[in-house]
Amino acid sequence: MTRWAMSLSFASTLLLLSACGPAAEPETKTTTDAPAPAAAAPAARGDNHAGTWTLNVTKSTYSPGPAPKSQTLKIEAWGEDGLKYAADGVGADGKPTHSEFEAKFDGKDYEFKGNPDADTLSYKWIDANTLEAALKLKGKATVNASVVLSADGKTRTVTQTGTDAKGREVKIVSVYDKQ
């Protein structure tokens, strides 16, 4: 196989893997002096987590309870190394809820608006499908969270442990389905 054909094959594979579109058909004409095609730009680190996610209340467990009636997350990549997050839903009491933050994967505290158990959040990147978060309220650690995407990218599981603002032990597993 010539260098041109190998480069074209590699570029086609990148396109298929990144879901940017169909793979290009290799040309029948080959030449060894042709420049290699440009590769696709790298994705931002938060891209796997981006999208709209709906809480699957029946698969989730909340202690202390009760669970919210509904929740939808809207997550997008924020810069090359972070996430922008907005959660809207209906609490167990039937009242609307909203929380939001923008945080980089640098372990620094970022403002977390609308969360009764935390006013800051810090993110740590583990791998493409796993994040860790540490939440604080008035500078005191409250909840640690592990966020794991399923291998197929269709399920986002958030496991939270710690103490809420009322001093109660928290053990929550929230399961979200990608929309």
C-alpha positions in Angstrom: 0.0 0.0 0.0 1.4 3.4 -0.9 1.9 6.2 1.6 -1.0 8.2 0.1 -3.4 5.2 0.4 -2.3 4.5 4.0 -2.8 8.2 4.9 -6.2 8.2 3.3 -7.2 5.0 5.1 -6.0 6.6 8.4 -8.0 9.8 7.8 -11.1 7.8 6.9 -10.8 5.8 10.1 -10.5 9.0 12.1 -13.7 10.3 10.5 -15.6 7.1 11.3 -14.4 7.0 14.9 -15.2 10.7 15.5 -18.7 10.4 13.9 -18.0 13.4 11.8 -19.4 11.8 8.7 -19.0 9.0 6.3 -15.6 7.8 5.4 -14.1 9.1 2.2 -13.8 6.6 -0.6 -10.1 5.9 -1.5 -9.0 7.2 -4.9 -8.0 4.7 -7.5 -5.1 7.0 -8.6 -2.1 6.6 -6.3 1.0 8.7 -6.0 3.8 8.7 -3.4 4.4 12.5 -3.5 0.8 13.6 -2.6 0.5 15.3 0.8 -1.4 13.5 3.5 -4.9 14.8 4.2 -5.4 16.8 7.3 -6.6 15.0 10.4 -9.8 16.1 12.3 -9.3 18.5 15.2 -9.1 16.8 18.6 -12.3 16.9 20.7 -12.6 18.8 23.9 -12.2 16.6 27.0 -15.8 17.0 28.2 -17.4 16.0 24.9 -18.4 12.5 26.0 -20.4 13.9 28.8 -22.1 16.6 26.6 -25.7 16.3 25.7 -29.2 16.3 27.3 -29.7 13.7 30.0 -33.0 12.7 31.7 -33.1 11.2 35.2 -34.4 7.7 35.3 -36.1 7.8 38.7 -36.9 4.1 38.8 -33.2 3.1 38.4 -32.0 5.7 40.9 -31.7 5.5 44.7 -31.8 8.4 47.1 -30.9 8.3 50.7 -32.0 10.5 52.3 -35.1 10.6 50.1 -37.4 11.3 48.6 -36.1 11.4 45.0 -37.0 14.3 42.7 -40.0 13.8 40.5 -37.9 14.7 37.4 -34.6 16.2 36.3 -33.0 17.1 33.0 -29.4 17.9 32.6 -28.0 20.0 29.8 -24.2 19.6 29.6 -21.9 21.0 27.0 -18.1 21.3 26.7 -16.8 24.5 28.2 -13.5 25.4 26.5 -11.1 22.6 25.9 -11.0 21.4 29.5 -14.3 21.7 31.3 -18.1 21.4 31.3 -21.0 23.8 31.4 -23.9 22.2 33.4 -27.6 23.1 33.9 -30.1 21.0 35.7 -33.8 21.7 35.7 -36.5 19.6 37.2 -39.3 19.1 39.7 -38.4 18.3 43.3 -40.1 15.8 45.5 -42.3 18.6 46.9 -43.5 19.4 43.4 -41.6 22.7 43.1 -39.3 23.5 40.2 -35.6 23.2 40.7 -32.6 24.7 38.8 -28.9 24.5 39.4 -25.9 25.3 37.2 -22.1 25.6 37.1 -19.2 25.9 34.7 -16.1 24.1 35.8 -12.7 23.0 34.4 -11.1 19.7 35.2 -8.4 21.4 37.2 -9.4 20.6 40.8 -10.2 24.2 41.6 -13.4 25.3 43.2 -16.1 26.8 40.9 -19.4 28.4 41.9 -22.3 26.0 42.0 -25.6 27.9 41.9 -28.9 26.5 43.1 -27.6 23.4 45.0 -28.8 23.5 48.6 -25.9 21.2 49.7 -23.0 23.0 47.9 -22.0 26.4 46.7 -18.8 25.3 45.0 -17.7 22.3 42.9 -14.3 21.0 41.7 -13.8 18.5 38.9 -11.1 16.0 38.3 -10.7 14.2 35.0 -10.2 10.4 35.3 -10.7 9.3 31.7 -13.0 9.9 28.8 -16.0 8.2 30.6 -15.2 9.0 34.3 -15.1 12.3 36.3 -14.8 12.9 40.0 -16.4 15.9 41.7 -15.9 17.4 45.2 -18.7 19.7 46.5 -18.3 22.2 49.3 -20.7 24.4 51.3 -19.1 27.5 52.8 -15.7 26.0 52.4 -16.5 22.7 54.1 -16.5 19.5 52.1 -20.0 18.0 51.8 -20.4 15.5 49.0 -18.0 13.5 46.7 -19.4 12.3 43.4 -18.2 9.8 40.8 -19.7 10.3 37.3 -19.4 7.3 35.0 -20.6 7.0 31.4 -21.6 3.6 30.1 -19.4 2.1 27.3 -22.1 2.8 24.8 -22.4 6.5 26.0 -26.2 6.2 26.6 -26.2 6.1 30.4 -24.6 8.5 32.9 -24.5 7.3 36.5 -23.7 9.8 39.3 -22.8 8.2 42.7 -22.8 10.7 45.6 -21.6 10.1 49.1 -21.0 12.5 52.0 -23.2 14.8 54.2 -25.9 17.2 53.1 -26.4 20.7 54.5 -28.7 19.3 57.3 -25.9 16.9 58.5 -27.5 13.8 57.1 -25.5 11.0 55.5 -25.9 11.0 51.7 -25.8 7.9 49.5 -27.4 8.7 46.2 -27.1 6.9 42.8 -28.7 8.9 40.0 -29.0 7.2 36.7 -29.5 9.4 33.6 -30.5 8.4 30.1 -29.1 10.3 27.1 -31.8 12.0 24.9 
